[in-house]
Amino acid sequence: MTFRLSAIALAFTALFASGLPTFAQDANAGHQAEMVVLGQIEITDAFTRATLPNAPVGGGFMTITNKGTEADRLVSASVDIAKQAQIHEMALEGDVMKMRQLKDGLEIPAGETVVLEPGGFHLMFMGLSGAIKEGDVVPVMLTFEKAGTVTVDLVAGATAANTPAHGHE
């Protein structure tokens, strides 16, 4: 039991620690993340991180911009590589960083941009069916309250990646 808890703690640390250096940024230079447009919603910079073998969780990150005049809400996510996908946030409560599921989804205010990133809002893939390897492309279906449903490809960067591995912007 101690080993299993240690492995889970290690997986969370590898996925959500921010400020770590990014290695092998050019590994996916041939597969650039594309902008995905769904009505007034634009999704850019979508990526995931490679996971350690037998890791139980993975994460999804992207930038979502609402070009419309009304707020929308990311209400759900689904992915074939895990038993479930959830919308999460990490927030500092006192001196403790806590992660929690956003059961009501994530509001994308009109005319604003929301960034899903390590250490903040993110997608959580729970019960992975296998490791995510650097260079893998992971399709994720996102459902918005008003805009509808769209599939976004997340390109897997290094285990410590904090940005997509598609270039030097």
Secondary structure, DSSP 8 states (H G I E B T S, - for coil): -HHHHHHHHHHHHHHH--S-----GGGGTTS----EEETTEEEEEEEEE---TT-SEEEEEEEEEE-SSS-EEEEEEEETTEEEEEEEEEEEETTEEEEEE-TT-EEE-TT-EEEE-TTSSEEEEEEESS---TT-EEEEEEEETTTEEEEEEEEEE-TT-SS-SS---
